[in-house]
Amino acid sequence: MDGIIFGVEAAKGILSIVMVILGLIFAGFIGVAIPFLSSTIVLNHLSDIVTTQAKYFSYYIYGFPLAWIVGFVAGLLLV
């Protein structure tokens, strides 16, 4: 049950991130943009975050129970 709850929340978080990115893209089309923010800077920062998290937390992924992972995937798919 916990996996389903976390899966639903992860899906909502991913949707929120996508909506913010789309909002920034649409704002750029109409001429409203943040001057110091570029796609290169964002992608570079995002890749740094992902590699750091993968380096420090990759060991814990293997310790999750199988039922939690199945529930997480079910929660992602139910949304």
C-alpha positions, 0 to 999 in steps of 0.5 A, a space after each residue: 500500500 505504501 508503494 502505491 501511495 509513493 508511486 502516485 505522489 511521484 507521478 504527480 511530482 513528475 507531472 509538476 516538473 513537466 508543467 513548470 518546464 512547459 510553462 518556461 518554454 511557453 513564456 519564452 515563446 511570448 518573450 517573457 524569459 529569465 535572463 540567466 536561465 538557459 537550457 544548457 545550464 538547466 540540463 548541466 545542473 540536472 545531470 549533476 544532480 542525477 549523477 550525485 544521487 545515483 552515486 550516493 543512493 544506488 546501494 539503497 535501491 537494491 535493498 527495497 522490498 519487491 512488494 514496495 517496488 511493485 506497488 510504486 510501479 502500480 501507483 505510477 501507472 494508476 495516475 
